[in-house]
Amino acid sequence: FTVPFVSITEVSQVCPTAITTCAGGSVAGTQVYLFRGNVSLTPCTDWVMWWRNGTRNPAITNLVTPQSQDLYIRNTLNNVVGVNNNSPQYANLPTPYLCANQLAIYSHAASDVDGDSLYYSFNQPLDATTPAGPTGIPIGFMPGYSLLQPMLTTNGMNLNQQTGEMCFTPSQNQTSVVSVIVSEFRNGTLIGTQIREMQVVV
């Protein structure tokens, strides 16, 4: 099923006087591409929904050859146990622009109207398989970066697995991909996962 395109909105978090690349300027900008559609799914324990888009930003500093890797995200759903399930909803846009050597606290701030439990963990950024399919291929990190430390920081990168809050102090300028997988549990049973990936500009 191809989800119909709806709109593009610029959401760059920059100074009001800055002109971003979205508007022809030189400051890195960010846009939201909105797609919306309805799909009826029969009951199944292992639905996989995935999306891919062209190659990644060549300015990314923490991944090996980002310009030759696709942006690829994937969600899963068990709608046998998770009947009438609503996905977690996020209060914050994943578009942080940060300053080097300043403490950063970023919260994924997801909520679930069904009362399901959410659990957060770092995820390996993925490239699409060829031909594109639901598995994805892990992308290697550049030296100095890792799954649990996807950014260069002064004292490590902490992710609260119950709240989704990340706390860290970037140690230098960088453009790093941070991928988090949110696992949704109902009465102790995993009913879905969502990959939430962001490009953090320091």
Accessible surface in RSA format (square Angstrom, percent):
REM  Atomic radii and reference values for relative SASA: ProtOr
REM  Chains: A
REM  Algorithm: Lee & Richards
REM  Probe-radius: 1.40
REM  Slices: 20
REM RES _ NUM      All-atoms   Total-Side   Main-Chain    Non-polar    All polar
REM                ABS   REL    ABS   REL    ABS   REL    ABS   REL    ABS   REL
RES PHE A   1   162.31  81.2  77.63  48.1  84.69 220.4  90.42  54.8  71.90 205.8
RES THR A   2   124.32  88.4 105.66 107.1  18.66  44.5  72.87  97.9  51.46  77.8
RES VAL A   3    60.64  39.9  52.11  47.2   8.53  20.6  52.11  45.3   8.53  23.1
RES PRO A   4    72.32  52.7  63.30  57.7   9.01  32.8  72.32  59.7   0.00   0.0
RES PHE A   5   107.22  53.6  79.91  49.5  27.30  71.0  79.91  48.5  27.30  78.1
RES VAL A   6    70.91  46.7  43.98  39.8  26.92  64.9  47.70  41.4  23.20  62.9
RES SER A   7    42.33  35.8  38.07  50.8   4.26   9.8  32.83  69.9   9.50  13.3
RES ILE A   8    84.36  48.0  54.72  40.8  29.64  71.4  54.72  39.4  29.64  80.4
RES THR A   9    75.28  53.5  71.16  72.1   4.12   9.8  53.11  71.3  22.17  33.5
RES GLU A  10    75.68  43.4  49.81  37.7  25.87  61.6  25.78  49.9  49.90  40.7
RES VAL A  11    27.51  18.1  16.21  14.7  11.30  27.2  25.22  21.9   2.29   6.2
RES SER A  12    23.96  20.2   1.86   2.5  22.10  50.9   1.86   4.0  22.10  31.0
RES GLN A  13    93.52  52.3  75.19  55.0  18.33  43.6  37.77  80.4  55.74  42.3
RES VAL A  14    45.53  30.0  16.06  14.5  29.47  71.0  25.04  21.8  20.49  55.6
RES CYS A  15    87.39  66.1  79.52  88.7   7.86  18.5  14.74  37.3  72.65  78.3
RES PRO A  16   139.61 101.7 100.15  91.3  39.46 143.4 112.64  93.0  26.96 167.6
RES THR A  17   126.78  90.2  99.71 101.1  27.07  64.5  84.92 114.1  41.86  63.3
RES ALA A  18    32.96  30.3  10.66  16.4  22.30  50.7  19.16  27.0  13.79  36.5
RES ILE A  19   108.16  61.5 100.58  74.9   7.58  18.3 103.03  74.2   5.13  13.9
RES THR A  20     5.76   4.1   4.48   4.5   1.28   3.1   4.00   5.4   1.76   2.7
RES THR A  21    78.53  55.9  57.19  58.0  21.34  50.9  47.76  64.1  30.77  46.5
RES CYS A  22    45.00  34.0   7.59   8.5  37.41  87.9   9.27  23.5  35.73  38.5
RES ALA A  23    72.56  66.7  37.39  57.7  35.17  80.0  49.80  70.1  22.76  60.3
RES GLY A  24    73.58  90.7   0.00   N/A  73.58  90.7  37.64 103.3  35.94  80.5
RES GLY A  25    24.91  30.7   0.00   N/A  24.91  30.7  13.02  35.7  11.89  26.6
RES SER A  26   108.42  91.6  77.08 102.9  31.34  72.2  50.66 107.9  57.76  80.9
RES VAL A  27    57.84  38.1  53.05  48.0   4.79  11.5  57.84  50.3   0.00   0.0
RES ALA A  28    48.18  44.3  40.33  62.2   7.85  17.9  43.07  60.7   5.11  13.5
RES GLY A  29    23.97  29.6   0.00   N/A  23.97  29.6   0.00   0.0  23.97  53.7
RES THR A  30    39.10  27.8  35.16  35.6   3.94   9.4  27.54  37.0  11.56  17.5
RES GLN A  31    70.17  39.2  47.35  34.6  22.82  54.3   4.13   8.8  66.04  50.1
RES VAL A  32    53.85  35.4  49.76  45.1   4.09   9.9  53.37  46.4   0.48   1.3
RES TYR A  33   119.74  55.9  97.05  55.2  22.68  59.0  66.22  49.8  53.51  66.0
RES LEU A  34    62.37  34.7  61.72  44.2   0.65   1.6  62.37  43.8   0.00   0.0
RES PHE A  35    83.02  41.5  62.73  38.9  20.28  52.8  62.73  38.0  20.28  58.1
RES ARG A  36   152.34  64.0 141.78  72.3  10.56  25.1  61.65  84.3  90.69  55.0
RES GLY A  37    36.06  44.5   0.00   N/A  36.06  44.5  10.66  29.3  25.39  56.9
RES ASN A  38   145.32 100.2 122.36 118.2  22.96  55.3  36.81  88.6 108.51 104.9
RES VAL A  39    78.11  51.4  45.24  41.0  32.88  79.2  50.25  43.7  27.86  75.6
RES SER A  40   116.71  98.6  84.97 113.4  31.74  73.1  50.18 106.9  66.53  93.2
RES LEU A  41    60.59  33.7  34.46  24.6  26.13  65.7  36.06  25.3  24.52  66.0
RES THR A  42    97.30  69.2  93.05  94.3   4.25  10.1  78.11 104.9  19.19  29.0
RES PRO A  43   107.43  78.3  86.26  78.6  21.17  77.0  86.26  71.2  21.17 131.6
RES CYS A  44    41.23  31.2  35.83  40.0   5.41  12.7   9.83  24.9  31.41  33.9
RES THR A  45    85.32  60.7  71.14  72.1  14.18  33.8  46.82  62.9  38.50  58.2
RES ASP A  46   102.29  71.7  87.29  86.9  15.00  35.5  35.08  82.6  67.21  67.0
RES TRP A  47    70.69  28.4  68.77  33.3   1.92   4.5  70.63  37.7   0.06   0.1
RES VAL A  48    56.93  37.5  35.13  31.8  21.81  52.5  35.13  30.5  21.81  59.1
RES MET A  49    78.24  40.5  71.06  47.0   7.18  17.1  49.65  42.2  28.58  37.9
RES TRP A  50    98.94  39.7  68.75  33.3  30.19  70.9  54.45  29.0  44.49  72.2
RES TRP A  51   103.34  41.5 100.53  48.7   2.81   6.6  89.45  47.7  13.89  22.5
RES ARG A  52    99.69  41.9  86.05  43.9  13.64  32.5  21.86  29.9  77.83  47.2
RES ASN A  53    82.98  57.2  78.33  75.7   4.65  11.2   4.64  11.2  78.34  75.7
RES GLY A  54    46.66  57.5   0.00   N/A  46.66  57.5  37.73 103.5   8.93  20.0
RES THR A  55    89.46  63.6  62.51  63.4  26.94  64.2  34.20  45.9  55.26  83.5
RES ARG A  56    15.07   6.3   5.80   3.0   9.28  22.1   8.91  12.2   6.16   3.7
RES ASN A  57    55.77  38.5  43.55  42.1  12.22  29.4  21.45  51.6  34.32  33.2
RES PRO A  58    99.36  72.4  79.46  72.4  19.91  72.4  79.72  65.8  19.64 122.1
RES ALA A  59    59.41  54.6  42.27  65.2  17.14  39.0  54.05  76.1   5.36  14.2
RES ILE A  60    11.72   6.7   3.06   2.3   8.65  20.9   3.06   2.2   8.65  23.5
RES THR A  61    58.48  41.6  46.08  46.7  12.40  29.6  51.64  69.4   6.84  10.3
RES ASN A  62     0.00   0.0   0.00   0.0   0.00   0.0   0.00   0.0   0.00   0.0
RES LEU A  63     2.08   1.2   0.00   0.0   2.08   5.2   0.00   0.0   2.08   5.6
RES VAL A  64    59.89  39.4  59.89  54.2   0.00   0.0  59.89  52.0   0.00   0.0
RES THR A  65    65.67  46.7  58.89  59.7   6.78  16.2  54.87  73.7  10.80  16.3
RES PRO A  66     9.14   6.7   9.14   8.3   0.00   0.0   9.14   7.5   0.00   0.0
RES GLN A  67    92.25  51.6  82.87  60.6   9.38  22.3  37.47  79.8  54.77  41.5
RES SER A  68    72.91  61.6  46.67  62.3  26.23  60.4  44.09  93.9  28.82  40.4
RES GLN A  69    29.52  16.5  29.52  21.6   0.00   0.0   0.00   0.0  29.52  22.4
RES ASP A  70    17.52  12.3  16.46  16.4   1.05   2.5   1.23   2.9  16.29  16.2
RES LEU A  71    56.31  31.4  56.31  40.3   0.00   0.0  56.31  39.5   0.00   0.0
RES TYR A  72     0.34   0.2   0.00   0.0   0.34   0.9   0.00   0.0   0.34   0.4
RES ILE A  73    54.25  30.9  54.08  40.3   0.18   0.4  54.08  38.9   0.18   0.5
RES ARG A  74    54.07  22.7  51.84  26.4   2.23   5.3   5.56   7.6  48.51  29.4
RES ASN A  75    48.87  33.7  48.59  47.0   0.29   0.7   4.66  11.2  44.22  42.7
RES THR A  76    43.11  30.7  37.85  38.4   5.26  12.5  32.64  43.8  10.47  15.8
RES LEU A  77    31.16  17.4  29.31  21.0   1.86   4.7  30.54  21.4   0.62   1.7
RES ASN A  78    20.37  14.0  19.41  18.8   0.95   2.3   5.09  12.3  15.27  14.8
RES ASN A  79    24.61  17.0  19.38  18.7   5.22  12.6   8.73  21.0  15.87  15.3
RES VAL A  80    72.22  47.5  58.45  52.9  13.78  33.2  60.38  52.5  11.84  32.1
RES VAL A  81    66.49  43.7  50.39  45.6  16.09  38.8  55.76  48.5  10.72  29.1
RES GLY A  82     0.70   0.9   0.00   N/A   0.70   0.9   0.00   0.0   0.70   1.6
RES VAL A  83    83.64  55.0  77.61  70.3   6.03  14.5  77.89  67.7   5.75  15.6
RES ASN A  84   134.88  93.0 106.09 102.5  28.79  69.3  40.07  96.4  94.82  91.6
RES ASN A  85    37.34  25.8   7.06   6.8  30.28  72.9   1.97   4.7  35.37  34.2
RES ASN A  86    68.65  47.3  65.62  63.4   3.03   7.3   8.58  20.6  60.07  58.1
RES SER A  87    53.34  45.1  47.37  63.2   5.97  13.8  11.65  24.8  41.68  58.4
RES PRO A  88     4.98   3.6   2.42   2.2   2.56   9.3   2.42   2.0   2.56  15.9
RES GLN A  89   111.10  62.1 108.37  79.2   2.73   6.5  43.86  93.4  67.25  51.0
RES TYR A  90    63.56  29.7  31.05  17.7  32.52  84.6  32.02  24.1  31.54  38.9
RES ALA A  91    84.11  77.3  43.06  66.4  41.05  93.4  53.60  75.5  30.50  80.8
RES ASN A  92    57.94  40.0  51.61  49.9   6.33  15.2  12.71  30.6  45.23  43.7
RES LEU A  93    80.97  45.1  73.27  52.4   7.70  19.4  73.63  51.7   7.34  19.7
RES PRO A  94    41.43  30.2  36.17  33.0   5.26  19.1  36.17  29.9   5.26  32.7
RES THR A  95     9.04   6.4   6.10   6.2   2.94   7.0   9.04  12.1   0.00   0.0
RES PRO A  96     8.83   6.4   4.78   4.4   4.05  14.7   8.38   6.9   0.44   2.8
RES TYR A  97    53.44  24.9  28.28  16.1  25.16  65.5  27.40  20.6  26.03  32.1
RES LEU A  98    42.64  23.7  27.44  19.6  15.20  38.2  31.72  22.3  10.92  29.4
RES CYS A  99    72.67  55.0  64.98  72.5   7.69  18.1  11.79  29.9  60.88  65.6
RES ALA A 100    31.16  28.7  15.14  23.4  16.02  36.4  15.14  21.3  16.02  42.4
RES ASN A 101   102.80  70.9  79.53  76.9  23.27  56.0  27.65  66.5  75.15  72.6
RES GLN A 102   110.38  61.7 105.21  76.9   5.18  12.3  31.93  68.0  78.45  59.5
RES LEU A 103   117.39  65.4  85.35  61.1  32.04  80.5  85.35  59.9  32.04  86.2
RES ALA A 104     7.79   7.2   3.02   4.7   4.77  10.9   7.79  11.0   0.00   0.0
RES ILE A 105   106.44  60.6  71.66  53.4  34.77  83.8  71.66  51.6  34.77  94.4
RES TYR A 106    24.69  11.5  22.93  13.0   1.76   4.6  24.69  18.6   0.00   0.0
RES SER A 107    32.29  27.3  28.98  38.7   3.31   7.6  19.98  42.5  12.31  17.2
RES HIS A 108     0.00   0.0   0.00   0.0   0.00   0.0   0.00   0.0   0.00   0.0
RES ALA A 109    33.70  31.0  18.39  28.4  15.32  34.8  28.16  39.7   5.54  14.7
RES ALA A 110    19.75  18.2   0.00   0.0  19.75  44.9   0.00   0.0  19.74  52.3
RES SER A 111    69.13  58.4  63.25  84.4   5.88  13.5  46.74  99.5  22.39  31.4
RES ASP A 112    21.14  14.8   1.98   2.0  19.16  45.3   2.65   6.2  18.49  18.4
RES VAL A 113   121.63  80.0  82.09  74.3  39.54  95.3  91.10  79.2  30.53  82.8
RES ASP A 114    55.12  38.6  19.98  19.9  35.14  83.1  13.31  31.3  41.81  41.7
RES GLY A 115    65.62  80.9   0.00   N/A  65.62  80.9  35.59  97.7  30.03  67.3
RES ASP A 116    15.34  10.7   3.40   3.4  11.95  28.2   2.15   5.1  13.19  13.2
RES SER A 117    72.34  61.1  64.25  85.7   8.09  18.6  33.18  70.7  39.16  54.9
RES LEU A 118    29.25  16.3  12.21   8.7  17.03  42.8  12.47   8.8  16.78  45.2
RES TYR A 119    85.48  39.9  85.41  48.6   0.07   0.2  59.12  44.4  26.36  32.5
RES TYR A 120     4.28   2.0   4.28   2.4   0.00   0.0   0.61   0.5   3.67   4.5
RES SER A 121    29.59  25.0  28.78  38.4   0.82   1.9  18.45  39.3  11.15  15.6
RES PHE A 122    24.91  12.5  10.19   6.3  14.72  38.3  10.19   6.2  14.72  42.1
RES ASN A 123    25.79  17.8  21.09  20.4   4.70  11.3   2.02   4.9  23.77  23.0
RES GLN A 124    46.80  26.2  44.29  32.4   2.51   6.0  19.07  40.6  27.73  21.0
RES PRO A 125     1.40   1.0   1.19   1.1   0.21   0.8   1.40   1.2   0.00   0.0
RES LEU A 126    14.35   8.0  13.88   9.9   0.47   1.2  13.88   9.7   0.47   1.3
RES ASP A 127    23.91  16.7  23.91  23.8   0.00   0.0   0.69   1.6  23.22  23.2
RES ALA A 128     4.85   4.5   0.15   0.2   4.70  10.7   0.15   0.2   4.70  12.5
RES THR A 129    25.89  18.4  25.47  25.8   0.43   1.0  23.35  31.4   2.55   3.8
RES THR A 130   132.60  94.3 101.68 103.1  30.92  73.7  73.33  98.5  59.27  89.6
RES PRO A 131   121.91  88.8 111.57 101.7  10.34  37.6 116.32  96.0   5.58  34.7
RES ALA A 132    30.80  28.3   9.49  14.6  21.31  48.5   9.49  13.4  21.31  56.5
RES GLY A 133    12.04  14.8   0.00   N/A  12.04  14.8  12.04  33.0   0.00   0.0
RES PRO A 134    64.24  46.8  61.62  56.2   2.62   9.5  61.62  50.9   2.62  16.3
RES THR A 135    91.13  64.8  80.86  82.0  10.26  24.5  74.24  99.7  16.88  25.5
RES GLY A 136    11.78  14.5   0.00   N/A  11.78  14.5   0.00   0.0  11.78  26.4
RES ILE A 137    84.66  48.2  84.18  62.7   0.48   1.2  84.66  61.0   0.00   0.0
RES PRO A 138    87.92  64.1  72.22  65.8  15.70  57.1  72.22  59.6  15.70  97.6
RES ILE A 139     4.02   2.3   0.58   0.4   3.44   8.3   4.02   2.9   0.00   0.0
RES GLY A 140    38.31  47.2   0.00   N/A  38.31  47.2  28.76  78.9   9.55  21.4
RES PHE A 141    35.92  18.0  13.32   8.2  22.60  58.8  13.32   8.1  22.60  64.7
RES MET A 142    76.02  39.4  75.50  50.0   0.52   1.2  66.55  56.6   9.47  12.5
RES PRO A 143   121.73  88.7  94.91  86.5  26.82  97.5 106.78  88.2  14.95  92.9
RES GLY A 144    63.40  78.2   0.00   N/A  63.40  78.2  35.76  98.1  27.63  61.9
RES TYR A 145    24.74  11.5  10.73   6.1  14.00  36.4   7.63   5.7  17.10  21.1
RES SER A 146    49.09  41.5  46.47  62.0   2.63   6.1  40.86  87.0   8.23  11.5
RES LEU A 147    70.79  39.4  66.40  47.5   4.39  11.0  66.40  46.6   4.39  11.8
RES LEU A 148   115.92  64.6 114.95  82.2   0.97   2.5 114.95  80.7   0.97   2.6
RES GLN A 149    61.31  34.3  61.31  44.8   0.00   0.0  36.93  78.6  24.37  18.5
RES PRO A 150     3.47   2.5   3.47   3.2   0.00   0.0   3.47   2.9   0.00   0.0
RES MET A 151     2.66   1.4   0.00   0.0   2.66   6.3   0.00   0.0   2.66   3.5
RES LEU A 152    43.54  24.2  41.87  30.0   1.67   4.2  43.54  30.6   0.00   0.0
RES THR A 153    27.09  19.3   3.00   3.0  24.09  57.4   0.00   0.0  27.09  40.9
RES THR A 154    70.75  50.3  39.94  40.5  30.81  73.4  41.25  55.4  29.50  44.6
RES ASN A 155   137.33  94.7 106.09 102.5  31.24  75.2  39.61  95.3  97.72  94.5
RES GLY A 156    24.87  30.7   0.00   N/A  24.87  30.7  16.95  46.5   7.92  17.7
RES MET A 157     7.56   3.9   0.00   0.0   7.56  18.0   0.00   0.0   7.56  10.0
RES ASN A 158    94.79  65.4  91.06  88.0   3.73   9.0  26.63  64.1  68.16  65.9
RES LEU A 159    26.14  14.6   4.86   3.5  21.28  53.5   5.40   3.8  20.73  55.8
RES ASN A 160    68.79  47.4  58.15  56.2  10.64  25.6  18.09  43.5  50.70  49.0
RES GLN A 161    76.30  42.7  73.11  53.4   3.20   7.6  11.13  23.7  65.17  49.4
RES GLN A 162   130.68  73.1 113.20  82.7  17.48  41.6  57.22 121.8  73.46  55.7
RES THR A 163    73.39  52.2  61.99  62.8  11.40  27.2  66.56  89.4   6.83  10.3
RES GLY A 164     0.00   0.0   0.00   N/A   0.00   0.0   0.00   0.0   0.00   0.0
RES GLU A 165    74.58  42.8  71.62  54.2   2.96   7.0   5.08   9.8  69.49  56.7
RES MET A 166     0.80   0.4   0.80   0.5   0.00   0.0   0.80   0.7   0.00   0.0
RES CYS A 167    42.06  31.8  41.68  46.5   0.39   0.9  13.52  34.3  28.54  30.8
RES PHE A 168     6.85   3.4   1.50   0.9   5.35  13.9   6.85   4.2   0.00   0.0
RES THR A 169    28.44  20.2  26.21  26.6   2.23   5.3  12.02  16.1  16.41  24.8
RES PRO A 170     0.00   0.0   0.00   0.0   0.00   0.0   0.00   0.0   0.00   0.0
RES SER A 171    39.99  33.8  24.33  32.5  15.66  36.1  17.63  37.5  22.37  31.3
RES GLN A 172    90.95  50.9  86.87  63.5   4.09   9.7  24.82  52.8  66.13  50.2
RES ASN A 173   116.27  80.2 101.54  98.1  14.72  35.5  27.17  65.4  89.10  86.1
RES GLN A 174     7.04   3.9   0.47   0.3   6.57  15.6   5.81  12.4   1.22   0.9
RES THR A 175    20.15  14.3  20.05  20.3   0.10   0.2   1.84   2.5  18.31  27.7
RES SER A 176     0.00   0.0   0.00   0.0   0.00   0.0   0.00   0.0   0.00   0.0
RES VAL A 177     3.40   2.2   3.25   2.9   0.15   0.4   3.25   2.8   0.15   0.4
RES VAL A 178     0.01   0.0   0.00   0.0   0.01   0.0   0.01   0.0   0.00   0.0
RES SER A 179     2.57   2.2   0.00   0.0   2.57   5.9   0.00   0.0   2.57   3.6
RES VAL A 180     0.00   0.0   0.00   0.0   0.00   0.0   0.00   0.0   0.00   0.0
RES ILE A 181    33.73  19.2  33.68  25.1   0.05   0.1  33.68  24.3   0.05   0.1
RES VAL A 182     0.92   0.6   0.00   0.0   0.92   2.2   0.00   0.0   0.92   2.5
RES SER A 183    15.71  13.3  15.71  21.0   0.00   0.0   1.72   3.7  13.99  19.6
RES GLU A 184     5.69   3.3   5.69   4.3   0.00   0.0   1.22   2.4   4.47   3.6
RES PHE A 185    63.92  32.0  62.53  38.7   1.39   3.6  62.53  37.9   1.39   4.0
RES ARG A 186    45.85  19.3  43.65  22.3   2.20   5.2  27.59  37.7  18.26  11.1
RES ASN A 187   152.29 105.0 105.93 102.4  46.35 111.6  42.32 101.8 109.97 106.3
RES GLY A 188    70.24  86.6   0.00   N/A  70.24  86.6  35.74  98.1  34.50  77.3
RES THR A 189    59.15  42.1  55.40  56.2   3.75   8.9  29.36  39.4  29.79  45.0
RES LEU A 190    81.39  45.3  69.41  49.7  11.97  30.1  69.41  48.7  11.97  32.2
RES ILE A 191     1.06   0.6   0.00   0.0   1.06   2.5   1.06   0.8   0.00   0.0
RES GLY A 192     4.92   6.1   0.00   N/A   4.92   6.1   4.48  12.3   0.43   1.0
RES THR A 193    18.92  13.5  15.90  16.1   3.02   7.2  13.23  17.8   5.69   8.6
RES GLN A 194    25.89  14.5  25.82  18.9   0.08   0.2   9.74  20.7  16.15  12.2
RES ILE A 195    11.66   6.6   1.81   1.3   9.85  23.7   1.81   1.3   9.85  26.7
RES ARG A 196    21.18   8.9  18.43   9.4   2.76   6.6  12.27  16.8   8.92   5.4
RES GLU A 197    27.98  16.1   6.56   5.0  21.43  51.0   4.24   8.2  23.75  19.4
RES MET A 198     5.68   2.9   0.00   0.0   5.68  13.5   5.68   4.8   0.00   0.0
RES GLN A 199    64.51  36.1  53.16  38.9  11.34  27.0  20.51  43.7  44.00  33.4
RES VAL A 200     0.66   0.4   0.66   0.6   0.00   0.0   0.66   0.6   0.00   0.0
RES VAL A 201    33.22  21.9  32.73  29.6   0.50   1.2  32.73  28.4   0.50   1.4
RES VAL A 202    21.47  14.1   0.00   0.0  21.47  51.7  12.15  10.6   9.32  25.3
END  Absolute sums over single chains surface
CHAIN  1 A    11015.3       8335.1       2680.2       6312.4       4702.9
END  Absolute sums over all chains
TOTAL         11015.3       8335.1       2680.2       6312.4       4702.9
